[in-house]
Amino acid sequence: MKLVWTKRGIKRLQSAFDYIADNFYLDYAIQFDSDARNAALMLPANPQLGREAFPEINRPELRKILCRDYSYWIYYRVQKHKVEILSVRHTLMNIRTPRQL
């Protein structure tokens, strides 16, 4: 399987990085970015690693995985030959539908 970052996924990762860098420490933001990318890199070999992101709407291809040591979900879509990173969102954000990603 191939890993693909969507434009929105890249934008949300950058927004999270900027927020962490501006409000905490640059080194913490750099480590977050590295950990988020490493978590995403595991997905093509293990696409079911995360859990269903929206079980109530019966879309099992939409999944999320927690970025280790950080309060951010990485939302992704499992397709036949690729895993698409859709978004990176803080766990306190109440994301109820794919449109809110």
C-alpha positions as a Markdown table, in Angstrom:
| # | Residue | x | y | z |
|---|---|---|---|---|
| 1 | Met | 0.0 | 0.0 | 0.0 |
| 2 | Lys | 1.0 | 3.6 | -0.6 |
| 3 | Leu | 0.8 | 6.5 | 1.8 |
| 4 | Val | -0.7 | 9.7 | 0.5 |
| 5 | Trp | -1.1 | 13.0 | 2.4 |
| 6 | Thr | -4.1 | 15.1 | 1.2 |
| 7 | Lys | -3.7 | 18.9 | 1.0 |
| 8 | Arg | -6.0 | 19.2 | 4.0 |
| 9 | Gly | -3.9 | 16.6 | 5.9 |
| 10 | Ile | -0.7 | 18.6 | 5.3 |
| 11 | Lys | -2.4 | 21.9 | 6.2 |
| 12 | Arg | -3.8 | 20.5 | 9.5 |
| 13 | Leu | -0.4 | 19.0 | 10.4 |
| 14 | Gln | 1.2 | 22.4 | 9.7 |
| 15 | Ser | -1.5 | 24.2 | 11.8 |
| 16 | Ala | -0.9 | 21.9 | 14.7 |
| 17 | Phe | 2.9 | 22.3 | 14.4 |
| 18 | Asp | 2.5 | 26.1 | 14.4 |
| 19 | Tyr | 0.2 | 26.1 | 17.4 |
| 20 | Ile | 2.6 | 23.9 | 19.4 |
| 21 | Ala | 5.6 | 26.0 | 18.4 |
| 22 | Asp | 3.9 | 29.3 | 19.2 |
| 23 | Asn | 2.4 | 28.2 | 22.5 |
| 24 | Phe | 5.0 | 25.8 | 23.9 |
| 25 | Tyr | 8.5 | 25.1 | 22.5 |
| 26 | Leu | 9.8 | 24.7 | 19.0 |
| 27 | Asp | 11.6 | 21.5 | 20.0 |
| 28 | Tyr | 8.3 | 20.1 | 21.2 |
| 29 | Ala | 6.7 | 21.0 | 17.9 |
| 30 | Ile | 9.5 | 19.4 | 15.9 |
| 31 | Gln | 9.1 | 16.2 | 17.9 |
| 32 | Phe | 5.3 | 16.2 | 17.4 |
| 33 | Asp | 5.8 | 16.6 | 13.6 |
| 34 | Ser | 8.2 | 13.7 | 13.6 |
| 35 | Asp | 6.0 | 11.5 | 15.7 |
| 36 | Ala | 2.9 | 12.3 | 13.6 |
| 37 | Arg | 4.7 | 11.4 | 10.4 |
| 38 | Asn | 6.1 | 8.2 | 11.9 |
| 39 | Ala | 2.7 | 7.2 | 13.0 |
| 40 | Ala | 1.4 | 7.8 | 9.5 |
| 41 | Leu | 4.3 | 5.8 | 8.0 |
| 42 | Met | 3.1 | 2.7 | 9.9 |
| 43 | Leu | -0.3 | 2.7 | 8.3 |
| 44 | Pro | 0.3 | 1.3 | 4.9 |
| 45 | Ala | 1.7 | -1.9 | 6.4 |
| 46 | Asn | -1.0 | -1.9 | 9.2 |
| 47 | Pro | -4.1 | 0.0 | 7.9 |
| 48 | Gln | -6.3 | -1.4 | 10.6 |
| 49 | Leu | -4.0 | -0.1 | 13.3 |
| 50 | Gly | -6.3 | 2.7 | 14.2 |
| 51 | Arg | -10.0 | 2.5 | 15.0 |
| 52 | Glu | -13.1 | 3.5 | 13.2 |
| 53 | Ala | -13.4 | 7.3 | 13.2 |
| 54 | Phe | -17.2 | 7.4 | 12.6 |
| 55 | Pro | -18.8 | 4.1 | 13.6 |
| 56 | Glu | -22.2 | 5.6 | 13.8 |
| 57 | Ile | -22.3 | 6.4 | 10.1 |
| 58 | Asn | -21.0 | 3.0 | 9.0 |
| 59 | Arg | -17.9 | 4.2 | 7.1 |
| 60 | Pro | -15.3 | 1.6 | 8.3 |
| 61 | Glu | -12.7 | 2.9 | 5.7 |
| 62 | Leu | -12.5 | 6.2 | 7.7 |
| 63 | Arg | -10.2 | 5.6 | 10.7 |
| 64 | Lys | -8.1 | 7.5 | 13.2 |
| 65 | Ile | -5.0 | 6.8 | 15.2 |
| 66 | Leu | -3.7 | 8.7 | 18.2 |
| 67 | Cys | -0.4 | 10.4 | 17.7 |
| 68 | Arg | 1.8 | 8.9 | 20.4 |
| 69 | Asp | 2.4 | 11.2 | 23.4 |
| 70 | Tyr | 0.3 | 14.0 | 22.0 |
| 71 | Ser | -3.4 | 14.8 | 22.1 |
| 72 | Tyr | -3.9 | 14.7 | 18.3 |
| 73 | Trp | -5.8 | 12.2 | 16.1 |
| 74 | Ile | -4.5 | 11.4 | 12.7 |
| 75 | Tyr | -7.6 | 10.7 | 10.5 |
| 76 | Tyr | -7.1 | 8.5 | 7.5 |
| 77 | Arg | -9.0 | 6.6 | 4.8 |
| 78 | Val | -8.1 | 3.1 | 3.8 |
| 79 | Gln | -8.5 | 2.4 | 0.1 |
| 80 | Lys | -7.6 | -0.6 | -2.0 |
| 81 | His | -4.0 | 0.4 | -2.8 |
| 82 | Lys | -3.4 | 3.4 | -0.6 |
| 83 | Val | -3.9 | 5.0 | 2.8 |
| 84 | Glu | -4.8 | 8.7 | 2.6 |
| 85 | Ile | -4.1 | 11.0 | 5.6 |
| 86 | Leu | -7.1 | 13.2 | 5.7 |
| 87 | Ser | -6.6 | 15.4 | 8.7 |
| 88 | Val | -4.8 | 16.0 | 12.0 |
| 89 | Arg | -7.0 | 17.3 | 14.8 |
| 90 | His | -6.7 | 17.8 | 18.5 |
| 91 | Thr | -8.6 | 15.3 | 20.6 |
| 92 | Leu | -10.6 | 18.0 | 22.3 |
| 93 | Met | -12.2 | 19.0 | 19.0 |
| 94 | Asn | -15.6 | 17.4 | 18.8 |
| 95 | Ile | -15.4 | 15.9 | 15.3 |
| 96 | Arg | -18.7 | 14.0 | 14.6 |
| 97 | Thr | -18.7 | 13.8 | 10.8 |
| 98 | Pro | -16.1 | 13.6 | 8.0 |
| 99 | Arg | -17.1 | 17.1 | 6.9 |
| 100 | Gln | -15.7 | 18.5 | 10.1 |
| 101 | Leu | -12.2 | 17.2 | 9.4 |
